[in-house]
Amino acid sequence: IPEEDIPMRSVTVAIDGSMLVAANNKGNCYVWEMSNNRDFTDLEPLTTFSAHKKYITRCLLNTTVKIWSTANNEFELDKELKGHQRWV
């Protein structure tokens, strides 16, 4: 776990098992490439990024992006982006 004192909020694995993505309560997302010939006791993220402060992030590996607004505490769907050829 990259930030041991921050709880993870969401974890997902690609359907083919090639990637693992996790997001924590601080809004940081981590992406790992899974491979049969890696030492899984010492994984380093392939990439990391921070989520926007006014949006909640749930990580899923699919071809649709949903952005939820939390500005008014209603958690309303703000945007939905479909039709990507690869996971987003």
ZAMARGU-4260 file (C-alpha; in steps of 0.2 Angstrom, whole numbers, plus 5000, padded with zeros to 4 digits):
<rodrens>
0) 5000/5000/5000 | 5008/5016/4994 | 5001/5027/5009 | 5000/5015/5023 | 4990/5027/5035
5) 4977/5031/5022 | 4963/5018/5019 | 4959/5012/5001 | 4942/5017/4995 | 4941/5006/4979
10) 4950/4992/4971 | 4948/4984/4954 | 4956/4971/4943 | 4955/4971/4924 | 4945/4957/4917
15) 4960/4949/4910 | 4970/4951/4926 | 4983/4962/4917 | 4980/4978/4928 | 4976/4982/4946
20) 4970/5000/4951 | 4966/5006/4968 | 4960/5023/4975 | 4962/5029/4993 | 4952/5041/5004
25) 4964/5055/5000 | 4959/5054/4981 | 4975/5046/4975 | 4974/5033/4962 | 4987/5019/4959
30) 4989/5008/4944 | 4999/4992/4944 | 5003/4981/4929 | 5001/4962/4934 | 5013/4950/4927
35) 5017/4932/4930 | 5036/4935/4931 | 5036/4949/4944 | 5040/4948/4962 | 5023/4953/4970
40) 5030/4956/4987 | 5038/4972/4982 | 5026/4980/4969 | 5029/4998/4963 | 5014/5007/4954
45) 5015/5009/4936 | 5008/5026/4937 | 4999/5037/4950 | 4987/5052/4949 | 4976/5063/4960
50) 4957/5065/4958 | 4949/5082/4958 | 4943/5089/4975 | 4925/5090/4970 | 4923/5073/4962
55) 4922/5056/4970 | 4932/5043/4961 | 4929/5025/4960 | 4941/5015/4949 | 4935/5003/4936
60) 4944/4996/4921 | 4931/4998/4907 | 4927/5009/4892 | 4915/5021/4901 | 4919/5036/4912
65) 4907/5043/4925 | 4910/5059/4934 | 4900/5062/4950 | 4898/5079/4957 | 4899/5080/4976
70) 4898/5099/4977 | 4880/5099/4984 | 4882/5083/4993 | 4869/5075/4982 | 4881/5064/4972
75) 4873/5068/4955 | 4880/5061/4939 | 4889/5076/4931 | 4896/5068/4915 | 4896/5051/4907
80) 4909/5048/4893 | 4906/5032/4883 | 4913/5023/4868 | 4932/5022/4872 | 4941/5008/4863
85) 4952/5004/4878 | 4950/5006/4897 | 4949/5023/4905
</rodrens>
